[in-house]
Amino acid sequence: MNNADGHAWFYYGGWTRVVSPTMVNDLRFTYQRRYFRSYSAGTGSGWPSKLGLKALSDDYFPNFAPAGYAALGSTTQDRQQFPIQQYQAVESISWIRGKQSWRFGGEYRPSMNRDLLRSTVSGRFTFNRGLSGIPGNANSGNGFATMLLGIPSLFDTRETDILNRRTSYLAWYVQNDWDLRSNLTLNLGVRWETDTPVTDTEGHMSGFDMTAINPVSGTPGVVKFHCQNGWRCSPYDGDYDNFGPRVGIAWRPFDWKKTVIRTGFGAFFAHPFDRSVANTASLGFERSAQLNILDNTQTVPYTMGVNLPVPDLTPRPLDGRFGAVAVGQTASTVVPFFESNRRAGYSLQSNFRIQHELPGRALLEYGYVGNLSRKLAGATMNINQIRPELIKAAANQRDRPFPQFSNVQIIAPSFGVSSYHSAVVKYEKRFSRGFNILSTYTFSKTLDNVDSLTGYFGNEGNSYSNYYDRRLNWGPSEIDIRQRVTFSSVYQIPVGKGRAYWKTHPLRHVVGNWSTGAVFTAQTGGPITVTTLTNNTFAFSSGAQRANILRNPNLPGTDRSIFRWFDTLAFAQPAPGQFGDQGVGLVRAPGSIGFNASLIRVFPLGEGTLLHFRGEMQNLPNHPNFGLPGQQFEGPGFGIINVARPARQVQVGARITF
């Protein structure tokens, strides 16, 4: 649990000028300045000393994460951002010329973040199962027992110097709307935009040369420091060819009065830094270390509070020897870096719709929506994985590509791909005669090779597995909801003053002038991926190990229950030194049904004074919507659903306005 403190200031300004009857200029400026601090419970209580942990900061409670159990303690023990600043200047010109409407504009947005991070200065300890079980049997132990033995499989600690990072966003655009004929409108435009590479005003930023020979280990891989010893001053190249076309067509064919065809296409760009935070790539300007051992080792190289080899974290010379150890020695330095040729992710969005006007102010629409995204930023990936041909039961640190370091990580690598296609039907009745309706049906498919975002609809269990073979990362996305139905409506009960019935009836004061609202949703479940509780690849693999798949794990509806949502016997532990052959998203999680309703009325209390009453019911039928089943093979609760989304909730509120 973390506490949070913060405050912010916002300033706005604008100037609109009518240049001529057909031209308007609009200039806007904003400035914001924020301070934020997040710190863990137990700050300043000296917990490491009380627990017998040595050589760690006494300021915070450590983080303990035993396999199969909820973690205890925070992984952001203290973070202070003082201040976060952003300026924004936006210029826009609107010009009407005959049947054409033009818009021109641009934007400039510099952003700055001054950051002090003490994420795990008091330590983070991870405990796997193998070290508390039968020697050599990685699946026989217990993560909690391993913690009680004081034998971590991973330890890390990190705090940074003050980092003062900044980047700027620049953009310009041209947009033209042209009424070619009375039944045909064409929209054409283009937008150029870029985010400059993130830099540090103090030079507190590091990189990595994958090919240079390290003077300490004699193997490839050297930590570099920006603007020092001939190394580059920005972490990656700027991306300046981000031109996004926009095309739209609205056509009423054959002068049909009640049918319109609409289609559009556009390219949109993401920030190249959008999956990482502003305090990464700071080696040399932080005190950090990480120790790893394989899950299946039969020896205990260190224990907490006794011989945990916390390295000397005093500042070291910023040269080619930084963080490296000789091959065979215990490596403790994690090297995060940006690939120098990273590019901004982009999305190609398209749609085609046919709209029909129906009697009663209603509209029927059906069509296609697509979104193809490329070069998406994914989660940070470890590339210091032993090559598959070198994997063996006796594999150790010296077999890694960069044995002089613990992990070598590409920060938010930009090789993510996603594909979304959907057919959509929509019925809409605009508000008339006291009610409206909006209802949709969507049939869609979403595939990607990037990591899970929320874990709410489904869970990919870490889309990365084998760094050297990423083909199995492609599959259904966490948000791959194949079918979804929605319905919403507001209805004014036709009773009471000003309505159709009982306008003067005495009961109008009780039963009159009420309105109701309803929202209904139903959707199929998202995909999940089964991973192993213990990783026995002996490879320091980039991500979680997937279980082997023996057959279709999805059970018929009649055989499915919360105690066995899928066929748990359809999975197996891969052989030692092997990656699982399971792709992503083969198991489907439960779907969900929701029905919410509201009851609303406004009571006049006097001249200009109103009492607003509102009653709301979430999940009115109290339908059970189950969460995700356990997805760790041979882990606690494997295949069992032990969580559900909220049951029926009722709330009543009132307010007086005058």
QUIDA-V806777 format. One line per field, one symbol per residue. burial: I if it has 16 or more other C-alpha atoms within 10 Angstrom, else O. Layout:
burial->???
This chain:
burial->OIOOOOOOOOOOOOOOOOOOOOIIIOIOIOOIIIIIIIIIIIIOOOIIIOOOIIIIIIIIIIIIIIIIOOOOIIIIIIIIIIIIIIIIIIIIIIIOOOOOIIIIIIIIIIIIIIIIIIIIIIIIIIIIIIIIIOOOIIIOIIIIIIIOOIIIIIIIIIIIIIIIIIIIIIIIIIIIIIIOOOOIIIIIIIIIIIIIIIIIOOIIIIIIIOOOOIIIIOIIIIIIIIOOOOOIIIIIOIIOOIIIIIIIIIIIOOOOOOIIIIIIIIIIIIIIIOIOOIIIIIIIIIIIIIIIIIIIIIOOOIOIIOOIIIIOOOOOOIOIIIIIIIIOOIIIIIIIIIIOOIIIIIIIIIIIIIIIIOOOOIIIIIIIIIIIIIIIIIIIIIIIIIIIOOIIOOIIIIIIIIIIIIIIIIIIIIOIIIIIIIIIIIIIIIOOOOIIIIIIIIOIIIIIIIIIIOIOIIIIIIIIIIIOOOOIIIIIIIIIIOIIIIIIIIIIIIIIOOOOOIIOOOOIOOOIIIIIIIIIIIIIIIIIIIIIIIIIIIIIIIIIIIIIIOOOIIIOOOOOOIOIIIIIOOIIIIOOIIIIOIIIIIIIIIIIIIIIIIIIIIOOOOOOOOIOIIOIIIIIOOOOIIIIIIIIIIIOIIIIIOOOOOOOOOOOOOOOOO
